[in-house]
Amino acid sequence: MSKTVKQKRIGILTAGGDCPGLNAAIRGVGKTAIVEYGMEVLGFNAGFLGLINKDYIVLKESQLSGILTVGGTILGTSREKPYKIVKNDNSETDKPEKIKQTYKELGLDCVVCIGGNGTMKTANMLAKEGLNVIGIPKTIDNDVWGTDVTFGFESAVQIATDAIDRLHTTANSHQRVMIIEVMGHHAGWLALYAGMAGGGDIILIPEVPYNIRSVCKKIEKRYEHKKPYSIVVVAEGIEHPKKGSAASYLSEAITTYTEIETRETVLGYTQRGGSPSPMDRILATRYGAFAAQCIAEGCYGTMVAMRKGDLTTVPLNEVGGNLRLVEPDHPLIIKARKMGVSFGDEFL
C-alpha cells in the first residue's frame, strides 16, 4: 500500500520597499508550487505584518495569472521589523512569538520571504526560531550579499538610463551641467550602471571617496576642451555636508566654484515603480520557481541566488547584515576611467 504524502502548505510575503518584479516572483513561487508540486499557497498581506496579524489570503492559480507584467505587489508590503525594539514604546513587542503562533496555527511548512537586506536579516532570525524559511533577493540597489544580481535592479537601470538620455538634450541645448540623482544609500551599483549606460561624464558613488574641487576641475576641463555641457550621475548616499539631497549640494557647489549654470534632477520613487523589464520578469520568475523547488526538496534556511549565471542557494545566516558593495577596482570602473569618465577623485 502506498503511503499518502501530506500536501505542503506554504506562505509568501513581500517586505521592505517595492520594486519591479515582485508580482513576477510571487507568480513564479505560487504557480510552480501549485502546478508542479501540488502545494497549497497562502499570501500574507503587508509583509511581516501579515504574519504577525494572521492576515492572509489563499492564492489560487487563477489569481496568479495576469500579474507577471504588473508593477508593485498584489500582497502589499511594509517595513515592519518584528525584532526591532522601539524605545519608550509600551505596546506589546513580542511580535516574533505572534509570527510563530501564526505559523503553527496555519500549519505552514515554509514561508517565502521576498525582500532586500532587512528582509533577509529577519528571515534568518525566524529560521533560528525554528521556522522553515526561504528568501528571494529583490532591490533596485543590487546590494544583497550572496547573489550576483537582484531582481528590480535591471528595471531601475533602464528607467534611470532613459532619464539620463533625456537630460543630454537639455544639457546640450542650454550648455549646462545636469546632475541626476539615483537611489543607492550605501551601494553605487545603480549610479554606476546607469551612468555608464547613459554616457555620464562624472559618476559619484558611496564606495569611491570624491572631492568637490576635483569634480569642478573635471567640468572646467571639459569646457576648456569645447565640451559645452556635462552630465553628473550621483548616488543619493554619497557623503556631503548639507542637509538636503546630494544633487542639491552638488548643484550649489558647482555653480559657486565654476560659475557654470547647473541644474539637478532627483529621480526618486519613479525608479521603483511601473512594469518590470523583460529581464527582471525572467529573473524574478526563475527565483520564484527555484524557491518552490527548494521547498519541495526541504532546502530551508537559505536564500536563492544567482552565481555566474547559475541558480544556487546561500545560507541565510551568511546573508543577513552584509552588503554587496561596488569594489573601487571593479572592472566597469576601470573601463570607465580609461574612457575619461571621472569618479571625482582624480585630483586628490
JOGIFEN-V268180 format. One record per backbone hydrogen bond with DSSP energy under -0.5 kcal/mol. CO is the residue of the C=O (numbers start at 1). NH is the residue of the N-H. E is the energy in kcal/mol with one decimal. If there is no record, write none. Layout:
co->CO nh->NH e->E
co->CO nh->NH e->E
This chain:
co->4 nh->6 e->-0.5
co->8 nh->40 e->-2.9
co->9 nh->109 e->-3.6
co->9 nh->110 e->-0.8
co->10 nh->42 e->-2.8
co->11 nh->112 e->-3.2
co->12 nh->44 e->-2.9
co->13 nh->114 e->-2.6
co->19 nh->22 e->-1.2
co->21 nh->25 e->-2.0
co->22 nh->26 e->-2.5
co->23 nh->27 e->-2.6
co->24 nh->28 e->-2.2
co->25 nh->29 e->-2.5
co->26 nh->30 e->-3.0
co->27 nh->31 e->-2.7
co->28 nh->32 e->-1.2
co->29 nh->33 e->-2.6
co->30 nh->34 e->-2.5
co->31 nh->35 e->-3.0
co->31 nh->36 e->-0.5
co->32 nh->36 e->-1.5
co->32 nh->37 e->-1.2
co->33 nh->39 e->-2.9
co->34 nh->38 e->-0.9
co->40 nh->10 e->-2.9
co->41 nh->59 e->-2.7
co->42 nh->12 e->-1.9
co->42 nh->44 e->-0.5
co->43 nh->57 e->-2.1
co->44 nh->47 e->-0.5
co->45 nh->50 e->-0.6
co->46 nh->49 e->-1.5
co->47 nh->50 e->-1.2
co->47 nh->51 e->-0.6
co->48 nh->52 e->-2.3
co->49 nh->53 e->-3.0
co->50 nh->54 e->-0.5
co->50 nh->55 e->-2.4
co->54 nh->56 e->-0.7
co->55 nh->45 e->-2.1
co->57 nh->43 e->-3.3
co->57 nh->59 e->-0.6
co->58 nh->60 e->-0.7
co->59 nh->41 e->-0.5
co->60 nh->63 e->-0.9
co->60 nh->64 e->-0.8
co->61 nh->64 e->-1.0
co->62 nh->65 e->-0.8
co->64 nh->67 e->-0.7
co->67 nh->70 e->-0.9
co->72 nh->23 e->-0.8
co->73 nh->76 e->-1.3
co->75 nh->46 e->-2.4
co->76 nh->47 e->-0.8
co->78 nh->16 e->-2.8
co->80 nh->82 e->-0.6
co->81 nh->84 e->-1.9
co->84 nh->86 e->-0.6
co->85 nh->87 e->-0.5
co->86 nh->89 e->-1.2
co->88 nh->90 e->-0.7
co->93 nh->95 e->-2.0
co->94 nh->98 e->-1.2
co->95 nh->99 e->-2.3
co->96 nh->100 e->-2.4
co->97 nh->101 e->-2.1
co->98 nh->102 e->-2.6
co->99 nh->103 e->-2.7
co->100 nh->104 e->-2.3
co->101 nh->105 e->-3.0
co->102 nh->106 e->-2.3
co->103 nh->108 e->-2.3
co->104 nh->107 e->-0.9
co->110 nh->11 e->-2.3
co->111 nh->113 e->-0.6
co->111 nh->134 e->-2.0
co->112 nh->13 e->-2.2
co->112 nh->114 e->-0.7
co->113 nh->115 e->-0.6
co->113 nh->136 e->-2.3
co->114 nh->15 e->-2.5
co->115 nh->138 e->-2.1
co->116 nh->120 e->-2.3
co->117 nh->121 e->-2.0
co->118 nh->122 e->-2.2
co->119 nh->123 e->-2.8
co->120 nh->124 e->-2.1
co->121 nh->125 e->-1.7
co->122 nh->126 e->-2.2
co->123 nh->127 e->-2.1
co->124 nh->128 e->-1.8
co->125 nh->129 e->-0.9
co->126 nh->131 e->-2.0
co->127 nh->130 e->-1.4
co->131 nh->133 e->-0.7
co->132 nh->111 e->-2.0
co->133 nh->301 e->-2.3
co->133 nh->302 e->-1.0
co->134 nh->113 e->-2.7
co->135 nh->304 e->-2.6
co->136 nh->115 e->-2.2
co->137 nh->151 e->-1.3
co->139 nh->142 e->-0.8
co->143 nh->324 e->-2.7
co->144 nh->147 e->-1.0
co->150 nh->153 e->-1.2
co->151 nh->139 e->-1.9
co->152 nh->156 e->-1.8
co->153 nh->157 e->-2.5
co->154 nh->158 e->-2.0
co->155 nh->159 e->-2.3
co->156 nh->160 e->-2.8
co->157 nh->161 e->-2.7
co->158 nh->162 e->-2.0
co->159 nh->163 e->-1.7
co->160 nh->164 e->-2.3
co->161 nh->165 e->-2.6
co->162 nh->166 e->-1.7
co->163 nh->167 e->-1.9
co->164 nh->168 e->-1.6
co->165 nh->169 e->-0.8
co->166 nh->170 e->-1.1
co->167 nh->171 e->-2.9
co->168 nh->172 e->-2.5
co->169 nh->173 e->-2.3
co->170 nh->174 e->-2.2
co->171 nh->175 e->-1.1
co->171 nh->176 e->-1.7
co->176 nh->178 e->-0.6
co->176 nh->230 e->-1.4
co->177 nh->179 e->-0.5
co->177 nh->263 e->-2.5
co->178 nh->232 e->-2.9
co->179 nh->265 e->-2.6
co->180 nh->182 e->-0.5
co->180 nh->234 e->-2.4
co->181 nh->267 e->-2.1
co->182 nh->236 e->-2.1
co->184 nh->237 e->-1.9
co->188 nh->192 e->-2.8
co->189 nh->193 e->-2.7
co->190 nh->194 e->-2.5
co->191 nh->195 e->-2.1
co->192 nh->196 e->-2.1
co->193 nh->197 e->-2.7
co->194 nh->198 e->-2.3
co->195 nh->200 e->-3.7
co->196 nh->199 e->-1.0
co->201 nh->342 e->-2.5
co->202 nh->233 e->-3.1
co->203 nh->205 e->-0.5
co->204 nh->235 e->-2.4
co->205 nh->208 e->-1.3
co->207 nh->209 e->-0.6
co->211 nh->215 e->-2.0
co->212 nh->216 e->-2.3
co->213 nh->217 e->-2.4
co->214 nh->218 e->-2.0
co->215 nh->219 e->-1.8
co->216 nh->220 e->-2.5
co->217 nh->221 e->-2.5
co->218 nh->222 e->-1.7
co->219 nh->223 e->-1.8
co->220 nh->224 e->-2.2
co->221 nh->225 e->-1.5
co->222 nh->227 e->-2.8
co->223 nh->226 e->-1.6
co->226 nh->228 e->-0.8
co->230 nh->178 e->-2.8
co->230 nh->232 e->-0.5
co->231 nh->201 e->-1.9
co->231 nh->202 e->-2.0
co->231 nh->233 e->-0.5
co->232 nh->180 e->-2.9
co->232 nh->234 e->-0.5
co->233 nh->204 e->-2.6
co->234 nh->182 e->-2.6
co->235 nh->238 e->-1.6
co->245 nh->249 e->-2.0
co->246 nh->250 e->-2.5
co->247 nh->251 e->-2.5
co->248 nh->252 e->-2.2
co->249 nh->253 e->-2.6
co->250 nh->254 e->-3.0
co->251 nh->255 e->-2.1
co->252 nh->256 e->-2.1
co->253 nh->257 e->-2.7
co->254 nh->258 e->-2.5
co->254 nh->259 e->-0.6
co->254 nh->260 e->-0.6
co->255 nh->259 e->-1.5
co->261 nh->177 e->-2.4
co->263 nh->179 e->-2.9
co->265 nh->181 e->-3.0
co->265 nh->267 e->-0.6
co->267 nh->270 e->-1.4
co->268 nh->271 e->-1.6
co->269 nh->272 e->-1.4
co->269 nh->273 e->-0.8
co->277 nh->281 e->-2.3
co->278 nh->282 e->-2.0
co->279 nh->283 e->-2.6
co->280 nh->284 e->-2.7
co->281 nh->285 e->-1.8
co->282 nh->286 e->-2.6
co->283 nh->287 e->-2.7
co->284 nh->288 e->-2.5
co->285 nh->289 e->-2.8
co->286 nh->290 e->-2.3
co->287 nh->291 e->-2.2
co->288 nh->292 e->-1.9
co->289 nh->293 e->-1.8
co->290 nh->294 e->-2.4
co->291 nh->295 e->-2.0
co->292 nh->296 e->-2.1
co->293 nh->297 e->-1.8
co->294 nh->298 e->-0.5
co->294 nh->299 e->-3.0
co->295 nh->298 e->-1.2
co->298 nh->300 e->-1.5
co->301 nh->316 e->-2.4
co->302 nh->135 e->-2.6
co->303 nh->314 e->-2.3
co->304 nh->137 e->-0.6
co->305 nh->307 e->-0.5
co->305 nh->312 e->-2.5
co->306 nh->148 e->-3.1
co->307 nh->310 e->-1.9
co->310 nh->307 e->-2.9
co->312 nh->305 e->-2.7
co->314 nh->303 e->-2.7
co->315 nh->318 e->-1.9
co->315 nh->319 e->-0.7
co->316 nh->319 e->-0.7
co->316 nh->320 e->-2.1
co->319 nh->322 e->-2.0
co->322 nh->145 e->-0.7
co->323 nh->325 e->-0.9
co->327 nh->330 e->-2.3
co->330 nh->333 e->-0.8
co->330 nh->334 e->-2.2
co->331 nh->335 e->-2.5
co->332 nh->336 e->-2.1
co->333 nh->337 e->-2.5
co->334 nh->338 e->-1.7
co->335 nh->339 e->-0.7
co->336 nh->339 e->-1.0
co->336 nh->341 e->-2.4
co->337 nh->340 e->-1.5
co->342 nh->203 e->-2.9
co->344 nh->211 e->-2.9
co->345 nh->348 e->-1.1
